[in-house]
Amino acid sequence: MDIETTDIGATIGTTLRYAGVNGLGRSRVQLVSYRPGTRYHDRAEECAAKHLATALARVELSARVDSTDVTTLALALADVVQEDGCRLWDPSDMEDGAW
C-alpha cells in the first residue's frame, strides 16, 4: 500500500494506492484520494494509516487480491474517510488548475 501526500494549498491531499503483486500484477491502483484537514504531511500519513486499518477491519478480502477486493476496499475507504469528516478529493483537479 502506498500513501502519497501532496501540498494543495491550505491543506494536504492524501492518496492511497494499492501496489499489488497478487491478482493485479504489479499495477498501482488508486483506492481513494481525500483531504484529511491537516497542513502536515506526517499527520496526514498517520490519518491514512488509521483509515486503512479501519477499512480493512470492515471488509473480507480473498487470499489472492483481485479487482473485486480492490473495489471493495476502495468503497470501504471512501466510507471511512467521509465518516471521519474528511472530504474526497480528485487529484486531477490540480492538473487543470481548478483547485
Number of C-alpha atoms within 10 A of each C-alpha: 14 14 16 16 20 15 12 14 9 9 16 22 25 24 23 24 18 19 15 17 13 12 13 16 11 11 13 15 18 16 20 20 24 22 23 24 16 15 16 14 17 11 14 25 19 12 18 23 15 14 22 21 13 15 21 15 10 14 14 11 14 9 9 10 15 16 11 11 17 19 14 17 22 22 15 21 25 19 15 19 24 15 11 11 11 16 16 18 17 15 16 10 10 11 9 8 7 7 12
